[in-house]
């Protein structure tokens, strides 16, 4: 007797049910589309961290606050999940947006959480991560 099994569809690492290709992948992988909202950019940046996509992270970081480099290859973080807590503005008609989120991760086997309120700015049709406040 054969046993029927069906794999549950796997959604995007950002936590939305769409596949990576139909969700954050369209912003991260060529040919890239600009993220339409601050939340979409924040989710895609989270996914870029999980995939160590440094070029995308730097390109979507506002020039006024951008780091010169990231060294994610040396980063021992294993990202586990993302929850968007709150969004304020950040739509296609806005120039600023705020996204509060919680990201779960492990470092050297120890479970941790990052809770941040991130600020975004939209310039020339593109959203950029500006900065954020990390909650204790």
N, C-alpha and C positions, 0 to 999 in steps of 0.2 A: 504494500500500500504506500503510495507516494504522499508526502506531506506537502500541502500547498503553503507557500510562504510568499508574502509580498512585502517588499521593502517600502517603508513609509517614505514619501517624497521628502527629500532634504531641501530645506530652504536656504536662503542666503545666510552667511555667517552674521549678518547684521541683525538677524532675528525675524525678518519678514519672511513670509511663506514662499515668495517667488524664488526661482533659481538664481544662483549667483549671476549667470549670464544676463538674465532679465531684470536684475536688480542692480546691485553695486558694480558688477562687472562692466556694465555699459559706460560707467563713468571712469573706471580704473584702466580698463584694457583698450588698446587702439581698435578701431577709431573711437576716441573718447567723445562722449557727449557731456556738456556741462551739467552738473547737478542742478535741478530746477529749484530746489529749496535748501534752506540752511540745514534742515533735518536730513535731507538726502545726502548732502555733503558730509555731515557729521557721521552718518551711518557708513558711507563709503570710506571715510578716513579710518574708522574703526576697522573695517575689513582690510584696508591697506596695511594697518598695523599687524593684523593676524597673518598677512601674506608677505610681510616685510617689503612692501612696495615703497621704498624710500623716495624715489623720484616723484611719485604721485603725491605723497605727503608734503614734500617740499613745494611742489608746484601749486598745491591748494592752500598753502600757508601764506597769509598776507605778507607782502614784502617788508612792511614796517616792523614786524615781530618775528619773522622767519629765522629759524636757526640756520647756520651755515651748512650743517650736515647732521645726519642721524647715523647711528651705528647699530642698526637693528640686528645685524648678523651676530653681534656679541651679546644681545639681549636675551636673558634666560626666561623671559616671560612667555607663558602659554595662555593665550586669550581663550576664555570659556563662554562668554555670552555678554549681550548688551541689552539694556532696558532703557528706553527713552522715557523719562519721567514727565517732562514738560517742554513745550515749545512756545515761544513768544515771537510773533512776527516771523520773518524769514521766508515769506512767500515770494513768488515771482515779481510781485509789484512792490516789494519792500527793498530797502537798501541795507537794513540791519536785521539781525535775528539773534535769538538766544535759544540754546538747546541745553536742557539739563538732562544728564544721563548717568547711569551706573554701569560700569563695565566690570565684569568678574574675570579674574585671572589667577594663575598660579605662578609662583616664583620658587624654584627649588622645592617643589612639592607643597608649599604653603599657600593656602587659599587666601586671596585678597580681593578688595573691592576698590575701585576708583570711582568716586562720585564727583562730577565736575559740572559746572555751569559754564558753557562755552559761548563765546561771542563770535558772530560772523558778520561779514560785510560783503555787500554785492557791488561789484564794479564792472562796468562794460559787459554786463550779462553773465558774469561769473561770480559764484560765491567763494569766499575765502575764509579760512579759520583765522581769527584775529588773536584771541587769547582766551583764557579761562581761569576760573577760580575753583580750586580743589577743596572739597569739604573734608573736614577732619573726621 
